């Protein structure tokens, strides 16, 4: 990857978070792809569907752990209000970013802004889907659990998946736009050393 493109990727100042971001994004993409090839009954089968289903379950548990690591790291680095200012009804950063967007400029990431809000909601969506999927797996494999409860949790898991898929594609598109605009800006204004 050339130097200009590598510098345009987000989080260059935090290599741990950049790598975590890439791993989580890759696993989410694999979850989206594999979800259409899974069957809960296949957990007991040694077939292609069984292998894909187990991959989906294992990578889902990995996403649960990585999602917690990501949330803890984010909160430790920047604090609760950076990502979740909306919880305390502080929308100043979002309003500021909307004003910039209306003037056809991309806002930088900052506390309470759109980028921070999107990042915080994305991690919550990831954890919601992963925890619900893990809960379904626990119910599905435990003896004596209610089939109705197990099926209900599976339906909630599938419903929550809509949020993480929407987030994945929208966040990915925003990221690609950011990279494109950064590379274009670097070409127009090359830094000479």
N, C-alpha and C positions, 0 to 999 in steps of 0.2 A: 504494500500500500504506500503510495507516495506521501512524502512529508506534508504537503499542503492538505491533502485529504485527512490524514491522521490528526493534524492540528484542528481541523474543522469538527471532528467528532466531539460530542459533549463530554464534560467531566475530565478534561486532560490534566487538571490539577489534582485529581483524586483517582489514581490508577486502580485502587481497590474497588471503588464504586463503579468505575467504568467497566471493569471486568465483571463485577457482579451484575450490572445492568445488562451486559451482553449475554451472560449465561442465563439470566432470568428470561430475557426476550426470546432466546433460542428455545428454552424449555417450554415457554408459553406457545410458541409456534408449533412445536412438536405435539403439545397437548391438543391444540386446535385440530391438527391433522389427524392425530390418532383417535380423537373422540368419536369420529364417525365410523371407526372400525372396531369399537369395543362393544362387548356384551357382558353383562354381569354374570350370566350363566357360564361364560367361557373361562372364568377364574379357575375352574376345576379341570379344564381341558388342556391337553398338550397339542394345540393346533396353532395356526398362524393368528387366528382371532384371540386365542388365549394368551399368546406371547405379547401381542399388541395391547391387550387389556392389562396385563401385568406391567408392561412398560408405562402405560398411562397411570396406573396406580402408584408405581414407584417414583416416577418423575413428578407426580402430584405431591407425594410426601416430600420430595426434594424441594419443590416450590414452596411448600408450607414452611420448611426450615429456612430457605433462602429469603422468603418474604419477611419472616420475623427478623432475620439478620439485617435485611435492607431497612426495615422500619426502625429498628434500634439504632443502626448507623446514622440514618437521616436525623432522628431525634437528638442523638448525641452530638452530631456536627452542627446542627442549626436550630434545634429546639422545636417545640410543639407549634408555637405561633407562626413559624416560618411556613409550614405546610398546611396548617389547619386554622388559620386566622378566621375563616368563615364560621368556625364553631362558636366563637365569641362575637359573632356578627360584625367583624371588622372586614369591610369590603373595599377599603381605601386602595389597596394594591391592585385589585381587579379593576376598579374604576380608572385608575391611572393607566393601566395597560390597555384598556378599551379605548381611552383617548388617544394613545399612541397608535393603536391599530387603525383607528378612524383617520389618522393623519398619514396612513400608509407607511408606518415605521414599525419594525419588530421590537417589542420591549425585551429588555434583558431580564433574566431570572432574578427575582428579589423576593423578600419576605412578603407573604400574602398576595403575591401576584398570580397571574394566570398559570405560569409554568409551575410554580410551587403548588398551587391548588390541584393542577392536573396530576403532578407527581404523587401528592398525598392521597388523592382519590384513587389513583391507579394501584397503589400499594394496598389500600383498604379493599379494593375490588379483588385483587389477587388473593389476599388473605381470606376474604369471605368465601370465594370459590374453593380454595384449597382446603380450608377448615371444614367446609360443608362436605366436600368430597371425602375427606378423611373420616368424618363422622359417619357418612354413608358406608364406607368400607368397614368400619368397626361394627356397625349394626348388621351389615350383610354377612360378616364372618362369625359374629357371636351367636351362640346357641340361645334359643328361647326369646329372641327379640321379635317384636311385632312386625309382620310383613307390611302392614299398612304404614307404620312409622318409617320403615326402611324405604319403601317406595316414595313416600312423601318427601323424605330427605333427598332422595335421588332427583325428584322433580325440582326441588328448591335449588339443588346443585346445578342442574341444567338451566334453570331460569337465571341464576347468578352468572352463568357462563356468558350470557348475552352482554353483561357489563364489561367483563374482562376482554371479550373479543372486540367490542366497540372501542374500548380503551386502547387495546393493542394496535388496531389499524389506525385509529385517529392519532395516537401518540407517535406511531411510526411515521405517518405522513407528515406530522409536524416536525419530527426529527429530521426527516429527509429534506424538507423545505429549509430548515435551519442550516443544515450542512450545505445545501446548494447555495443559499444566500451568503453564507460565510466564505465559501470557496470563490464565489463571484466577486465578493468584496475584496478578498485577498488578491485576486487577479487585477482588479482595477487599481488597488492601492498596495503594490508590493512593498514589503518591508526590506530595506537594504541594510545590511550589517557591515 
